[in-house]
Amino acid sequence: MENTLKKFCRIKLDTIKLHLDKELKKEITASKLDKSHKCDEVIEKVITEQYTGILQYMLKDYAHSKVTIDQKADMMSEFTRSALTLADDFKKQYLK
C-alpha cells in the first residue's frame, strides 16, 4: 500500500512539472506586467490543485489501508518539500 501512495505522489509531482511548464510559458510570455507576481499566482494554482488531489486520495483510498498516519504524514512532508523545491526551480528559470 505504501508503494502505491509513493507512486501516486511521484505522478502528482510529474503532473506539477508539466502544468507549471505549460502554464508559466503561457502566462509569462502573455504578461508584460509583473512577471514575479504572475509566476507566484501560477505556481500557487498548479501546486494547490495537485496537493488537493493527494489529500482527497489519502482521505478516501487510504482511510482503511494498512498505511499508518505517520507514514502518510511523512509522505505528505516529502511531497510538500519536493513541490516547494520545484516551485523555486521554476520561478528561478522563468524569472531570469
Helices and strands as residue ranges (DSSP letters): H 2-30, H 35-61, H 69-94
